[in-house]
Amino acid sequence: MNNNLLNFIGWILFVISSLCFIVSSIGNFWAMGGSIFFFLASIVFLVPFFKKKN
């Protein structure tokens, strides 16, 4: 398993984790805000995996 695949799997697990945090924080404003930022940060770190390489 190469490093890129391992990194990609790790970030996918972070996205799944952040989605679980979002579900668990329903009804709590501050927890929901933090969970959404966690989700967005995980998505931002996934962008390079889908960006075309020149």
C-alpha positions, 0 to 999 in steps of 0.5 A: 500500500503506497503512502497516497492511498494510506493518506486518502483512506485516513482522510476518508475516515476523518470525513466519516468521523466528522459526519458522526460528530455532526449527527451526535451534536444535533441540538447543541449549537456550539458542538454542531458548529465545531463538527461542521468546521471539522467536516469542512477541514477534512474536505479541504485536505481531500482536495489535492487527491482529486486535483489533476496533476500536470 
